[in-house]
Amino acid sequence: MVRAGIVGLGRWARVLTRASKLTDKIEIVSGYSRSVEDSMKFEADTGVPSAETLDEILARDDVDGMMLTVPNEQHYPVALQVAKADKHVYTEKPIAHNLEDGLAIVTLHVPLQDGTRGLIGAAETGLMKPGAILVNAARGGIVDEAALAEALEAGRIGGAVVDVYSTEPPAPDNPLLTLSAIAAQRLILTPHIAGVTRQAWASLFAEAWNNVARVLLQGEPACHVTNGVAA
């Protein structure tokens, strides 16, 4: 089991922490936020204690890494602090432009919008250290597939895992499907399935039930309302 701390104790951190209780693969053991109010809400909602400082969690021998849910402007400094403490960094935000400072894995989980289309291209893969791994479980179009294929062919990065494609299903001439045998050994392709794993479905149903309980049993507004207004 992975034992992790979590930093940035807003709504998303509380959702992740509650979801972690549904699996035996990860345990969130402590949290940290500069906001006293967020820390109190986090403890009340999840039952997980918060620490007074991030260093307090990083000093724990039983903590394998930190989940980051902090705002964009805080993301890289916090990730670097965690990495320098020899802890794993679990993050949903792209940090490829800073990989020259030693972070070796980039995972993408952002929506496809004008500001994220082509977010990772030749310039970004060129900044990644040779052994770095790129994981795209977000949306096709965020990664320039031709640039990624070129980086794999040239051996500029260690490998990539791709779950989403610019066109789905990918066309036979997709650059990621026409790699040389050597480059293909550094690539794992999955059929846009990351959102339907056992763990994802367990979290989905748990959140749906929590909403039912909030509204009918506790008389509170529903969480995560999309295209509507919570009553």
HELIX and SHEET records of a PDB file:
HELIX    1   1 ARG A   11  SER A   20  1                                  10    
HELIX    2   2 VAL A   36  THR A   46  1                                  11    
HELIX    3   3 LEU A   54  LEU A   58  1                                   5    
HELIX    4   4 ASN A   72  LYS A   84  1                                  13    
HELIX    5   5 ALA A   96  ASP A  101  5                                   6    
HELIX    6   6 ALA A  122  LEU A  127  1                                   6    
HELIX    7   7 GLU A  145  ALA A  154  1                                  10    
HELIX    8   8 PRO A  175  LEU A  177  5                                   3    
HELIX    9   9 ALA A  181  ALA A  184  1                                   4    
HELIX   10  10 ALA A  194  VAL A  196  5                                   3    
HELIX   11  11 ARG A  198  VAL A  212  1                                  15    
HELIX   12  12 ALA A  213  LEU A  217  3                                   5    
SHEET    1   A 4 ILE A  26  TYR A  32  0                                        
SHEET    2   A 4 VAL A   2  VAL A   7  1                                        
SHEET    3   A 4 GLY A  65  LEU A  68  1                                        
SHEET    4   A 4 HIS A  88  THR A  91  1                                        
SHEET    1   B 4 ILE A 105  LEU A 108  0                                        
SHEET    2   B 4 ILE A 133  ASN A 136  1                                        
SHEET    3   B 4 GLY A 159  VAL A 162  1                                        
SHEET    4   B 4 LEU A 187  LEU A 189  1                                        
END                                                                             
